[in-house]
Amino acid sequence: MGGRTWVLAGALALVAMPANAGTANGVYTEAQAAEGAAVFAERCAMCHGKQAEGTWEVPALKGKFMANWGRESLAALSDYLARAMPQFAPGTLEPKDNARLVAYLLKINGHPAGAKPLPEDHAALAAIRIDPLAAASVK
């Protein structure tokens, strides 16, 4: 009887794991990333460049930027954006706009879109890790 309990507990643990535990599984929608591009153009491009290419004093938001966040949770990236950006008015991004920006950053760094929008709440974002992607997939 004890063995069955362990099997059941193991099966329940697998069911409790989020289906999209990583960004390689598509954790945002194309529409959300498009909305994020509009927020980026309005709130971020003046410092980070129109294509997120950065400048000599502001980092690019493609390639190495996302690689630095690899294996972190999306909550860590989202919290950083919410707390520190935009530089001229930190902490002024609405949660919905913050989620849109994270979706846009994932898109421009080669992470695939999925069927469901990226959530706004911290707990849901904490369950999603940023998967490292091959440099060749970054557009």
C-alpha positions, 0 to 999 in steps of 0.5 A: 500500500505504501508503494502506491502512495509514492506513485500517486504522490509522484504523479500528482507532482508531475501534474502540478508542474507548469506545462510551459515551464520555459520560454522555449515553449511559447509563453506569450502571444504575437499580439501581446508582443506587438503591443509590447513593441508599441510600448517599447517605441513610446517608452524605451526606444529613445534610450535603447534604440528603435531596434533595441540595438542600444548605444555606446552608453545604453545596452542593447536588449538583444543577444547578450542582454537576454543571455545574461537573464538565462535560467532566471525566472521571468519574474526576475526580469519583470521585477527589474523592468518594473523597478528600474525602467524607464530610466527617466521615470523608474517604476511607472510602467503599468503591470500590463505594459510590463508584461507586454514589454517582456513579451516583446523582449522575448520575441526579439530574442528569438523565443517563440510565441504561444497560444496564451498571453504572458501573465502579469502576476508575479507568482505565475511569472516566477514559474517560468524560466528564461530558456537560453537560445542559440545565438543564431536564433536571435533576430 
